[in-house]
Protein backbone atom coordinates (compact mmCIF):
# COMPACT_ATOMS: atom_id res chain seq x y z
CA UNK A 1 0.00 0.00 0.00
CA UNK A 2 2.81 2.40 0.96
CA UNK A 3 4.70 1.71 -2.26
CA UNK A 4 1.60 2.31 -4.29
CA UNK A 5 0.80 5.59 -2.56
CA UNK A 6 4.38 6.84 -2.88
CA UNK A 7 4.49 6.43 -6.65
CA UNK A 8 4.30 9.60 -8.71
CA UNK A 9 0.73 10.00 -9.92
CA UNK A 10 0.26 11.03 -13.54
CA UNK A 11 -1.38 14.30 -14.34
CA UNK A 12 -4.90 14.20 -15.72
CA UNK A 13 -3.65 14.76 -19.27
CA UNK A 14 -0.99 12.08 -18.97
CA UNK A 15 -3.56 9.66 -17.57
CA UNK A 16 -5.89 10.35 -20.43
CA UNK A 17 -3.13 9.72 -22.93
CA UNK A 18 -2.10 6.48 -21.25
CA UNK A 19 -5.67 5.22 -21.16
CA UNK A 20 -6.67 6.35 -24.62
CA UNK A 21 -4.33 4.02 -26.49
CA UNK A 22 -5.43 0.74 -24.88
CA UNK A 23 -9.07 1.85 -24.80
CA UNK A 24 -8.93 2.85 -28.45
CA UNK A 25 -7.22 -0.45 -29.28
CA UNK A 26 -9.88 -2.44 -27.46
CA UNK A 27 -12.65 -0.42 -29.13
CA UNK A 28 -11.18 -0.98 -32.59
CA UNK A 29 -10.82 -4.70 -31.85
CA UNK A 30 -14.45 -4.94 -30.73
CA UNK A 31 -15.58 -3.00 -33.81
CA UNK A 32 -13.60 -5.30 -36.08
CA UNK A 33 -15.06 -8.36 -34.32
CA UNK A 34 -18.57 -6.93 -34.74
CA UNK A 35 -18.05 -6.41 -38.48
CA UNK A 36 -16.59 -9.90 -38.83
CA UNK A 37 -19.57 -11.35 -36.96
CA UNK A 38 -21.95 -9.46 -39.23
CA UNK A 39 -20.23 -10.86 -42.31
CA UNK A 40 -20.43 -14.40 -40.92
CA UNK A 41 -23.96 -13.99 -39.58
CA UNK A 42 -26.69 -16.04 -41.19
CA UNK A 43 -29.01 -13.70 -43.04
CA UNK A 44 -32.39 -14.61 -44.43
CA UNK A 45 -31.15 -15.58 -47.89
CA UNK A 46 -32.30 -18.49 -50.04
CA UNK A 47 -30.03 -19.93 -52.69
CA UNK A 48 -31.23 -20.20 -56.27
CA UNK A 49 -28.50 -21.45 -58.58
CA UNK A 50 -25.82 -18.72 -58.69
CA UNK A 51 -27.79 -16.04 -56.77
CA UNK A 52 -29.65 -15.48 -53.52
CA UNK A 53 -33.32 -14.65 -53.08
CA UNK A 54 -35.30 -13.30 -50.15
CA UNK A 55 -37.75 -16.19 -49.61
CA UNK A 56 -38.37 -19.85 -50.34
CA UNK A 57 -41.48 -18.79 -52.24
CA UNK A 58 -39.40 -16.64 -54.60
CA UNK A 59 -37.14 -19.63 -55.25
CA UNK A 60 -40.15 -21.82 -56.06
CA UNK A 61 -41.57 -19.18 -58.41
CA UNK A 62 -38.25 -18.86 -60.21
CA UNK A 63 -38.03 -22.62 -60.64
CA UNK A 64 -41.55 -22.81 -62.05
CA UNK A 65 -40.89 -19.88 -64.39
CA UNK A 66 -37.93 -21.66 -65.95
CA UNK A 67 -40.52 -23.30 -68.22
CA UNK A 68 -42.19 -20.01 -69.11
CA UNK A 69 -42.63 -19.69 -72.87
CA UNK A 70 -41.75 -16.34 -74.38
CA UNK A 71 -43.78 -14.49 -76.98
CA UNK A 72 -41.99 -12.56 -79.72
CA UNK A 73 -43.52 -9.25 -78.59
CA UNK A 74 -42.66 -9.63 -74.88
CA UNK A 75 -40.78 -6.67 -73.40
CA UNK A 76 -38.43 -7.23 -70.47
CA UNK A 77 -36.97 -4.51 -68.26
CA UNK A 78 -33.97 -5.91 -66.44
CA UNK A 79 -31.28 -4.71 -64.07
CA UNK A 80 -29.67 -5.30 -60.71
CA UNK A 81 -31.78 -4.39 -57.71
CA UNK A 82 -32.08 -0.59 -57.09
CA UNK A 83 -30.50 0.31 -60.44
CA UNK A 84 -33.44 2.16 -62.01
CA UNK A 85 -35.71 -0.65 -63.21
CA UNK A 86 -38.86 1.00 -61.81
CA UNK A 87 -37.98 4.28 -63.54
CA UNK A 88 -37.41 2.43 -66.81
CA UNK A 89 -40.69 0.54 -66.38
CA UNK A 90 -42.53 3.84 -66.02
CA UNK A 91 -41.00 5.19 -69.25
CA UNK A 92 -41.84 1.99 -71.17
CA UNK A 93 -45.41 1.96 -69.89
CA UNK A 94 -45.94 5.62 -70.76
CA UNK A 95 -44.63 5.06 -74.28
CA UNK A 96 -46.74 1.96 -74.93
CA UNK A 97 -49.91 2.72 -72.98
CA UNK A 98 -49.76 6.38 -71.94
CA UNK A 99 -50.40 5.47 -68.31
CA UNK A 100 -48.39 4.62 -65.21
CA UNK A 101 -48.82 2.04 -62.47
CA UNK A 102 -48.75 2.81 -58.73
CA UNK A 103 -45.38 2.30 -57.05
CA UNK A 104 -45.80 0.03 -54.04
CA UNK A 105 -43.33 -1.52 -51.61
CA UNK A 106 -42.24 -3.88 -54.39
CA UNK A 107 -42.13 -1.29 -57.17
CA UNK A 108 -44.61 -1.82 -60.00
CA UNK A 109 -44.69 -5.58 -59.45
CA UNK A 110 -48.06 -7.30 -59.47
CA UNK A 111 -49.70 -4.32 -61.15
CA UNK A 112 -52.10 -4.86 -64.03
CA UNK A 113 -49.30 -4.12 -66.49
CA UNK A 114 -46.16 -5.70 -65.03
CA UNK A 115 -45.09 -9.17 -63.94
CA UNK A 116 -41.83 -9.73 -62.07
CA UNK A 117 -40.29 -13.09 -62.94
CA UNK A 118 -39.25 -13.70 -59.33
CA UNK A 119 -42.65 -12.79 -57.91
CA UNK A 120 -45.46 -13.71 -60.34
CA UNK A 121 -46.24 -17.32 -61.07
CA UNK A 122 -46.11 -18.90 -64.53
CA UNK A 123 -49.85 -19.58 -64.74
CA UNK A 124 -50.60 -15.90 -64.10
CA UNK A 125 -48.07 -14.67 -66.66
CA UNK A 126 -49.40 -17.16 -69.20
CA UNK A 127 -52.83 -15.53 -68.97
CA UNK A 128 -51.53 -12.01 -69.60
CA UNK A 129 -52.51 -10.51 -72.98
CA UNK A 130 -49.81 -9.37 -75.38
CA UNK A 131 -47.76 -7.23 -75.23
CA UNK A 132 -46.59 -8.64 -71.89
CA UNK A 133 -44.43 -6.36 -69.76
CA UNK A 134 -41.97 -8.28 -67.58
CA UNK A 135 -39.37 -7.30 -65.03
CA UNK A 136 -36.26 -9.33 -64.24
CA UNK A 137 -33.74 -8.77 -61.45
CA UNK A 138 -31.92 -12.04 -62.09
CA UNK A 139 -28.83 -12.11 -64.34
CA UNK A 140 -29.34 -12.87 -68.02
CA UNK A 141 -28.23 -16.49 -67.81
CA UNK A 142 -31.05 -17.20 -65.35
CA UNK A 143 -33.82 -15.84 -67.57
CA UNK A 144 -36.18 -18.51 -68.90
CA UNK A 145 -34.31 -19.93 -71.91
CA UNK A 146 -37.08 -19.18 -74.40
CA UNK A 147 -36.74 -15.40 -73.87
CA UNK A 148 -33.21 -15.43 -75.23
CA UNK A 149 -34.01 -17.91 -77.99
CA UNK A 150 -36.96 -15.89 -79.30
CA UNK A 151 -35.00 -12.62 -79.19
CA UNK A 152 -37.55 -10.75 -77.07
CA UNK A 153 -36.84 -7.07 -76.53
CA UNK A 154 -34.75 -6.62 -73.38
CA UNK A 155 -33.96 -3.23 -71.85
CA UNK A 156 -31.13 -3.45 -69.33
CA UNK A 157 -30.49 -0.56 -66.94
CA UNK A 158 -27.33 -0.22 -64.84
CA UNK A 159 -26.17 2.30 -62.24
CA UNK A 160 -23.00 3.29 -60.42
CA UNK A 161 -22.40 0.47 -57.97
CA UNK A 162 -21.70 2.86 -55.08
CA UNK A 163 -25.13 4.45 -55.49
CA UNK A 164 -26.64 0.96 -55.75
CA UNK A 165 -25.04 0.10 -52.41
CA UNK A 166 -26.56 3.16 -50.73
CA UNK A 167 -30.01 2.61 -52.23
CA UNK A 168 -30.07 -1.11 -51.43
CA UNK A 169 -28.88 -0.46 -47.87
CA UNK A 170 -31.94 1.72 -47.23
CA UNK A 171 -34.26 -0.64 -49.10
CA UNK A 172 -33.04 -3.53 -46.96
CA UNK A 173 -33.82 -1.49 -43.84
CA UNK A 174 -37.33 -0.55 -44.93
CA UNK A 175 -38.67 -3.12 -47.38
CA UNK A 176 -40.19 -6.03 -45.42
CA UNK A 177 -38.93 -8.59 -47.93
CA UNK A 178 -35.30 -7.51 -47.69
CA UNK A 179 -35.22 -6.48 -44.03
CA UNK A 180 -33.38 -9.56 -42.78
CA UNK A 181 -31.13 -10.19 -45.77
CA UNK A 182 -28.18 -7.95 -44.78
CA UNK A 183 -26.78 -5.68 -42.00
CA UNK A 184 -29.36 -3.13 -40.90
CA UNK A 185 -27.48 -0.61 -38.78
CA UNK A 186 -23.97 -0.49 -40.21
CA UNK A 187 -23.40 0.79 -43.75
CA UNK A 188 -19.73 -0.22 -43.76
CA UNK A 189 -20.61 -3.81 -42.83
CA UNK A 190 -23.27 -3.83 -45.53
CA UNK A 191 -20.74 -2.71 -48.15
CA UNK A 192 -18.29 -5.41 -47.08
CA UNK A 193 -21.01 -8.03 -47.45
CA UNK A 194 -22.15 -6.58 -50.78
CA UNK A 195 -18.65 -7.02 -52.22
CA UNK A 196 -18.78 -10.73 -51.39
CA UNK A 197 -21.96 -11.09 -53.47
CA UNK A 198 -23.86 -12.60 -50.54
CA UNK A 199 -26.84 -10.26 -50.86
CA UNK A 200 -30.21 -10.45 -52.60
CA UNK A 201 -29.70 -11.28 -56.31
CA UNK A 202 -26.01 -11.98 -55.76
CA UNK A 203 -22.90 -10.45 -57.31
CA UNK A 204 -23.35 -7.02 -58.89
CA UNK A 205 -20.57 -7.35 -61.46
CA UNK A 206 -21.56 -10.90 -62.42
CA UNK A 207 -25.00 -9.46 -63.12
CA UNK A 208 -23.54 -6.71 -65.31
CA UNK A 209 -21.29 -9.18 -67.13
CA UNK A 210 -24.25 -11.43 -67.92
CA UNK A 211 -25.86 -8.55 -69.85
CA UNK A 212 -22.74 -6.89 -71.27
CA UNK A 213 -22.18 -9.72 -73.74
CA UNK A 214 -25.55 -8.93 -75.38
CA UNK A 215 -25.07 -5.17 -75.65
CA UNK A 216 -24.66 -5.16 -79.45
CA UNK A 217 -27.64 -7.44 -80.13
CA UNK A 218 -30.50 -5.78 -82.00
CA UNK A 219 -33.04 -6.96 -79.42
CA UNK A 220 -31.03 -5.57 -76.52
CA UNK A 221 -30.87 -1.98 -75.22
CA UNK A 222 -28.19 -1.15 -72.63
CA UNK A 223 -29.03 1.98 -70.59
CA UNK A 224 -27.12 4.00 -68.00
CA UNK A 225 -28.98 5.51 -65.03
CA UNK A 226 -26.86 8.68 -64.97
CA UNK A 227 -27.37 9.18 -68.70
CA UNK A 228 -31.15 9.21 -68.23
CA UNK A 229 -30.73 11.75 -65.42
CA UNK A 230 -28.69 14.12 -67.58
CA UNK A 231 -30.60 13.58 -70.84
CA UNK A 232 -34.07 12.16 -70.14
CA UNK A 233 -35.61 13.14 -73.48
CA UNK A 234 -32.73 11.70 -75.50
CA UNK A 235 -32.99 8.38 -73.69
CA UNK A 236 -36.79 8.33 -73.94
CA UNK A 237 -36.39 8.65 -77.72
CA UNK A 238 -33.90 5.75 -77.68
CA UNK A 239 -36.34 3.57 -75.74
CA UNK A 240 -39.27 4.53 -77.98
CA UNK A 241 -37.31 3.74 -81.16
CA UNK A 242 -36.17 0.45 -79.66
CA UNK A 243 -39.83 -0.43 -79.02
CA UNK A 244 -40.75 0.57 -82.57
CA UNK A 245 -42.66 3.68 -81.51
CA UNK A 246 -42.37 7.29 -82.59
CA UNK A 247 -43.28 10.16 -80.30
CA UNK A 248 -44.49 13.62 -81.23
CA UNK A 249 -42.93 16.62 -79.53
CA UNK A 250 -45.89 16.83 -77.16
CA UNK A 251 -45.82 13.12 -76.41
CA UNK A 252 -42.09 13.26 -75.67
CA UNK A 253 -42.59 16.18 -73.29
CA UNK A 254 -45.43 14.32 -71.57
CA UNK A 255 -43.41 11.12 -71.05
CA UNK A 256 -40.44 13.11 -69.78
CA UNK A 257 -42.54 15.01 -67.25
CA UNK A 258 -44.66 12.04 -66.14
CA UNK A 259 -41.56 9.89 -65.56
CA UNK A 260 -39.66 12.59 -63.66
CA UNK A 261 -38.85 11.84 -60.03
CA UNK A 262 -41.19 14.51 -58.66
CA UNK A 263 -44.13 13.21 -60.70
CA UNK A 264 -43.43 9.56 -59.92
CA UNK A 265 -43.32 10.36 -56.20
CA UNK A 266 -47.03 11.13 -56.50
CA UNK A 267 -47.59 7.50 -57.48
CA UNK A 268 -45.47 6.12 -54.65
CA UNK A 269 -47.90 4.51 -52.20
CA UNK A 270 -45.14 4.08 -49.58
CA UNK A 271 -45.02 7.84 -48.93
CA UNK A 272 -46.93 7.44 -45.67
CA UNK A 273 -44.12 5.26 -44.33
CA UNK A 274 -42.03 7.68 -42.27
CA UNK A 275 -39.02 5.35 -42.06
CA UNK A 276 -38.67 4.39 -45.72
CA UNK A 277 -40.12 5.16 -49.14
CA UNK A 278 -39.58 3.09 -52.28
CA UNK A 279 -38.48 6.11 -54.33
CA UNK A 280 -35.55 7.25 -52.22
CA UNK A 281 -34.03 10.37 -53.79
CA UNK A 282 -33.70 9.77 -57.53
CA UNK A 283 -30.28 11.38 -57.70
CA UNK A 284 -26.76 10.32 -58.49
CA UNK A 285 -23.75 10.61 -56.19
CA UNK A 286 -25.44 10.00 -52.83
CA UNK A 287 -22.59 7.61 -52.04
CA UNK A 288 -20.26 10.56 -51.39
CA UNK A 289 -22.00 11.36 -48.10
CA UNK A 290 -22.09 7.72 -46.99
CA UNK A 291 -18.55 6.50 -47.56
CA UNK A 292 -17.07 8.31 -44.57
CA UNK A 293 -14.25 5.79 -44.16
CA UNK A 294 -11.38 6.48 -46.56
CA UNK A 295 -10.07 2.97 -45.97
CA UNK A 296 -13.39 1.44 -47.03
CA UNK A 297 -13.65 3.75 -50.04
CA UNK A 298 -10.19 2.68 -51.22
CA UNK A 299 -11.19 -0.96 -50.79
CA UNK A 300 -14.32 -0.41 -52.86
CA UNK A 301 -12.41 1.49 -55.56
CA UNK A 302 -9.84 -1.33 -55.74
CA UNK A 303 -12.64 -3.89 -55.92
CA UNK A 304 -14.32 -1.97 -58.76
CA UNK A 305 -11.02 -1.67 -60.66
CA UNK A 306 -10.40 -5.41 -60.33
CA UNK A 307 -13.91 -6.36 -61.41
CA UNK A 308 -14.08 -4.02 -64.40
CA UNK A 309 -10.67 -5.13 -65.67
CA UNK A 310 -11.95 -8.66 -66.27
CA UNK A 311 -12.23 -10.00 -69.81
CA UNK A 312 -16.02 -10.38 -69.38
CA UNK A 313 -16.38 -6.62 -68.81
CA UNK A 314 -13.88 -5.38 -71.36
CA UNK A 315 -14.95 -1.88 -72.45
CA UNK A 316 -17.46 -1.42 -69.62
CA UNK A 317 -17.38 1.70 -67.43
CA UNK A 318 -19.75 3.73 -65.34
C-alpha positions in Angstrom: 0.0 0.0 0.0 2.8 2.4 1.0 4.7 1.7 -2.3 1.6 2.3 -4.3 0.8 5.6 -2.6 4.4 6.8 -2.9 4.5 6.4 -6.7 4.3 9.6 -8.7 0.7 10.0 -9.9 0.3 11.0 -13.5 -1.4 14.3 -14.3 -4.9 14.2 -15.7 -3.6 14.8 -19.3 -1.0 12.1 -19.0 -3.6 9.7 -17.6 -5.9 10.4 -20.4 -3.1 9.7 -22.9 -2.1 6.5 -21.3 -5.7 5.2 -21.2 -6.7 6.4 -24.6 -4.3 4.0 -26.5 -5.4 0.7 -24.9 -9.1 1.9 -24.8 -8.9 2.8 -28.4 -7.2 -0.4 -29.3 -9.9 -2.4 -27.5 -12.7 -0.4 -29.1 -11.2 -1.0 -32.6 -10.8 -4.7 -31.9 -14.4 -4.9 -30.7 -15.6 -3.0 -33.8 -13.6 -5.3 -36.1 -15.1 -8.4 -34.3 -18.6 -6.9 -34.7 -18.1 -6.4 -38.5 -16.6 -9.9 -38.8 -19.6 -11.3 -37.0 -22.0 -9.5 -39.2 -20.2 -10.9 -42.3 -20.4 -14.4 -40.9 -24.0 -14.0 -39.6 -26.7 -16.0 -41.2 -29.0 -13.7 -43.0 -32.4 -14.6 -44.4 -31.2 -15.6 -47.9 -32.3 -18.5 -50.0 -30.0 -19.9 -52.7 -31.2 -20.2 -56.3 -28.5 -21.5 -58.6 -25.8 -18.7 -58.7 -27.8 -16.0 -56.8 -29.6 -15.5 -53.5 -33.3 -14.7 -53.1 -35.3 -13.3 -50.1 -37.7 -16.2 -49.6 -38.4 -19.8 -50.3 -41.5 -18.8 -52.2 -39.4 -16.6 -54.6 -37.1 -19.6 -55.2 -40.1 -21.8 -56.1 -41.6 -19.2 -58.4 -38.2 -18.9 -60.2 -38.0 -22.6 -60.6 -41.6 -22.8 -62.0 -40.9 -19.9 -64.4 -37.9 -21.7 -65.9 -40.5 -23.3 -68.2 -42.2 -20.0 -69.1 -42.6 -19.7 -72.9 -41.8 -16.3 -74.4 -43.8 -14.5 -77.0 -42.0 -12.6 -79.7 -43.5 -9.2 -78.6 -42.7 -9.6 -74.9 -40.8 -6.7 -73.4 -38.4 -7.2 -70.5 -37.0 -4.5 -68.3 -34.0 -5.9 -66.4 -31.3 -4.7 -64.1 -29.7 -5.3 -60.7 -31.8 -4.4 -57.7 -32.1 -0.6 -57.1 -30.5 0.3 -60.4 -33.4 2.2 -62.0 -35.7 -0.6 -63.2 -38.9 1.0 -61.8 -38.0 4.3 -63.5 -37.4 2.4 -66.8 -40.7 0.5 -66.4 -42.5 3.8 -66.0 -41.0 5.2 -69.3 -41.8 2.0 -71.2 -45.4 2.0 -69.9 -45.9 5.6 -70.8 -44.6 5.1 -74.3 -46.7 2.0 -74.9 -49.9 2.7 -73.0 -49.8 6.4 -71.9 -50.4 5.5 -68.3 -48.4 4.6 -65.2 -48.8 2.0 -62.5 -48.7 2.8 -58.7 -45.4 2.3 -57.0 -45.8 0.0 -54.0 -43.3 -1.5 -51.6 -42.2 -3.9 -54.4 -42.1 -1.3 -57.2 -44.6 -1.8 -60.0 -44.7 -5.6 -59.4 -48.1 -7.3 -59.5 -49.7 -4.3 -61.2 -52.1 -4.9 -64.0 -49.3 -4.1 -66.5 -46.2 -5.7 -65.0 -45.1 -9.2 -63.9 -41.8 -9.7 -62.1 -40.3 -13.1 -62.9 -39.2 -13.7 -59.3 -42.6 -12.8 -57.9 -45.5 -13.7 -60.3 -46.2 -17.3 -61.1 -46.1 -18.9 -64.5 -49.8 -19.6 -64.7 -50.6 -15.9 -64.1 -48.1 -14.7 -66.7 -49.4 -17.2 -69.2 -52.8 -15.5 -69.0 -51.5 -12.0 -69.6 -52.5 -10.5 -73.0 -49.8 -9.4 -75.4 -47.8 -7.2 -75.2 -46.6 -8.6 -71.9 -44.4 -6.4 -69.8 -42.0 -8.3 -67.6 -39.4 -7.3 -65.0 -36.3 -9.3 -64.2 -33.7 -8.8 -61.5 -31.9 -12.0 -62.1 -28.8 -12.1 -64.3 -29.3 -12.9 -68.0 -28.2 -16.5 -67.8 -31.0 -17.2 -65.3 -33.8 -15.8 -67.6 -36.2 -18.5 -68.9 -34.3 -19.9 -71.9 -37.1 -19.2 -74.4 -36.7 -15.4 -73.9 -33.2 -15.4 -75.2 -34.0 -17.9 -78.0 -37.0 -15.9 -79.3 -35.0 -12.6 -79.2 -37.6 -10.8 -77.1 -36.8 -7.1 -76.5 -34.7 -6.6 -73.4 -34.0 -3.2 -71.8 -31.1 -3.4 -69.3 -30.5 -0.6 -66.9 -27.3 -0.2 -64.8 -26.2 2.3 -62.2 -23.0 3.3 -60.4 -22.4 0.5 -58.0 -21.7 2.9 -55.1 -25.1 4.4 -55.5 -26.6 1.0 -55.8 -25.0 0.1 -52.4 -26.6 3.2 -50.7 -30.0 2.6 -52.2 -30.1 -1.1 -51.4 -28.9 -0.5 -47.9 -31.9 1.7 -47.2 -34.3 -0.6 -49.1 -33.0 -3.5 -47.0 -33.8 -1.5 -43.8 -37.3 -0.5 -44.9 -38.7 -3.1 -47.4 -40.2 -6.0 -45.4 -38.9 -8.6 -47.9 -35.3 -7.5 -47.7 -35.2 -6.5 -44.0 -33.4 -9.6 -42.8 -31.1 -10.2 -45.8 -28.2 -8.0 -44.8 -26.8 -5.7 -42.0 -29.4 -3.1 -40.9 -27.5 -0.6 -38.8 -24.0 -0.5 -40.2 -23.4 0.8 -43.8 -19.7 -0.2 -43.8 -20.6 -3.8 -42.8 -23.3 -3.8 -45.5 -20.7 -2.7 -48.1 -18.3 -5.4 -47.1 -21.0 -8.0 -47.4 -22.1 -6.6 -50.8 -18.7 -7.0 -52.2 -18.8 -10.7 -51.4 -22.0 -11.1 -53.5 -23.9 -12.6 -50.5 -26.8 -10.3 -50.9 -30.2 -10.4 -52.6 -29.7 -11.3 -56.3 -26.0 -12.0 -55.8 -22.9 -10.5 -57.3 -23.3 -7.0 -58.9 -20.6 -7.3 -61.5 -21.6 -10.9 -62.4 -25.0 -9.5 -63.1 -23.5 -6.7 -65.3 -21.3 -9.2 -67.1 -24.3 -11.4 -67.9 -25.9 -8.5 -69.8 -22.7 -6.9 -71.3 -22.2 -9.7 -73.7 -25.5 -8.9 -75.4 -25.1 -5.2 -75.7 -24.7 -5.2 -79.5 -27.6 -7.4 -80.1 -30.5 -5.8 -82.0 -33.0 -7.0 -79.4 -31.0 -5.6 -76.5 -30.9 -2.0 -75.2 -28.2 -1.1 -72.6 -29.0 2.0 -70.6 -27.1 4.0 -68.0 -29.0 5.5 -65.0 -26.9 8.7 -65.0 -27.4 9.2 -68.7 -31.1 9.2 -68.2 -30.7 11.8 -65.4 -28.7 14.1 -67.6 -30.6 13.6 -70.8 -34.1 12.2 -70.1 -35.6 13.1 -73.5 -32.7 11.7 -75.5 -33.0 8.4 -73.7 -36.8 8.3 -73.9 -36.4 8.6 -77.7 -33.9 5.7 -77.7 -36.3 3.6 -75.7 -39.3 4.5 -78.0 -37.3 3.7 -81.2 -36.2 0.5 -79.7 -39.8 -0.4 -79.0 -40.8 0.6 -82.6 -42.7 3.7 -81.5 -42.4 7.3 -82.6 -43.3 10.2 -80.3 -44.5 13.6 -81.2 -42.9 16.6 -79.5 -45.9 16.8 -77.2 -45.8 13.1 -76.4 -42.1 13.3 -75.7 -42.6 16.2 -73.3 -45.4 14.3 -71.6 -43.4 11.1 -71.1 -40.4 13.1 -69.8 -42.5 15.0 -67.2 -44.7 12.0 -66.1 -41.6 9.9 -65.6 -39.7 12.6 -63.7 -38.8 11.8 -60.0 -41.2 14.5 -58.7 -44.1 13.2 -60.7 -43.4 9.6 -59.9 -43.3 10.4 -56.2 -47.0 11.1 -56.5 -47.6 7.5 -57.5 -45.5 6.1 -54.6 -47.9 4.5 -52.2 -45.1 4.1 -49.6 -45.0 7.8 -48.9 -46.9 7.4 -45.7 -44.1 5.3 -44.3 -42.0 7.7 -42.3 -39.0 5.3 -42.1 -38.7 4.4 -45.7 -40.1 5.2 -49.1 -39.6 3.1 -52.3 -38.5 6.1 -54.3 -35.6 7.3 -52.2 -34.0 10.4 -53.8 -33.7 9.8 -57.5 -30.3 11.4 -57.7 -26.8 10.3 -58.5 -23.7 10.6 -56.2 -25.4 10.0 -52.8 -22.6 7.6 -52.0 -20.3 10.6 -51.4 -22.0 11.4 -48.1 -22.1 7.7 -47.0 -18.5 6.5 -47.6 -17.1 8.3 -44.6 -14.3 5.8 -44.2 -11.4 6.5 -46.6 -10.1 3.0 -46.0 -13.4 1.4 -47.0 -13.6 3.8 -50.0 -10.2 2.7 -51.2 -11.2 -1.0 -50.8 -14.3 -0.4 -52.9 -12.4 1.5 -55.6 -9.8 -1.3 -55.7 -12.6 -3.9 -55.9 -14.3 -2.0 -58.8 -11.0 -1.7 -60.7 -10.4 -5.4 -60.3 -13.9 -6.4 -61.4 -14.1 -4.0 -64.4 -10.7 -5.1 -65.7 -11.9 -8.7 -66.3 -12.2 -10.0 -69.8 -16.0 -10.4 -69.4 -16.4 -6.6 -68.8 -13.9 -5.4 -71.4 -14.9 -1.9 -72.5 -17.5 -1.4 -69.6 -17.4 1.7 -67.4 -19.8 3.7 -65.3 
